[in-house]
Amino acid sequence: MTTTMPERKALVEPRGTNEIRNEARMSDPNDAIARRAYELYEQRGRVPGRDVDDWLQAEHDVQQSRSMK
């Protein structure tokens, strides 16, 4: 008999624009994009298969936050 673990919800609260903007300024853009993409993945309940969508959205979010300086 196989038992499955219940899916865990992300315990991370969505970050505000100021937090994303500060992170984007302080780090390599690809690091900020990767962190944001992972955050989006967690917000969707860690369902695989949308990594490209998450990356593109993260790029947009980081670029937008950099332009708001």
C-alpha positions in Angstrom: 0.0 0.0 0.0 1.3 3.4 -1.0 0.6 6.5 1.0 1.0 10.0 -0.3 2.0 13.1 1.6 -0.5 15.9 1.4 0.7 18.8 -0.8 2.2 21.6 1.3 1.3 25.1 0.6 4.0 27.7 0.3 4.5 29.5 3.5 5.9 32.6 1.8 3.9 35.7 1.7 3.9 37.4 -1.7 6.4 40.2 -1.7 5.6 43.8 -2.4 7.0 45.8 -5.3 9.5 47.6 -3.0 11.0 44.3 -2.0 11.4 43.1 -5.6 12.8 46.5 -6.6 15.4 46.5 -3.8 16.5 43.0 -4.6 16.8 43.7 -8.3 19.0 46.7 -7.6 21.3 44.8 -5.2 22.0 41.6 -7.2 22.7 40.2 -10.5 19.6 40.5 -12.7 19.5 36.8 -13.4 19.7 36.0 -9.7 16.7 38.3 -9.1 14.8 36.8 -12.0 15.5 33.2 -10.8 14.3 34.1 -7.2 11.2 35.8 -8.5 10.4 32.8 -10.9 10.7 30.4 -8.0 8.5 32.6 -5.9 5.8 32.5 -8.7 6.2 28.7 -8.8 5.6 28.4 -5.1 2.6 30.8 -5.3 1.0 28.4 -7.8 1.4 25.5 -5.4 4.6 24.1 -6.9 2.9 22.6 -9.9 5.5 21.8 -12.5 5.3 22.6 -16.2 5.1 26.4 -16.3 8.8 27.2 -15.8 9.1 29.3 -19.0 5.9 31.3 -18.1 7.3 31.9 -14.6 10.7 33.0 -16.0 9.1 35.4 -18.5 6.8 36.9 -15.8 9.8 37.2 -13.4 11.8 39.0 -16.1 8.9 41.4 -16.6 8.6 42.0 -12.9 12.3 42.6 -12.3 12.6 44.9 -15.4 9.5 46.9 -14.3 10.9 47.2 -10.8 14.3 48.5 -12.1 12.6 51.1 -14.3 10.7 52.4 -11.2 14.0 53.5 -9.5 
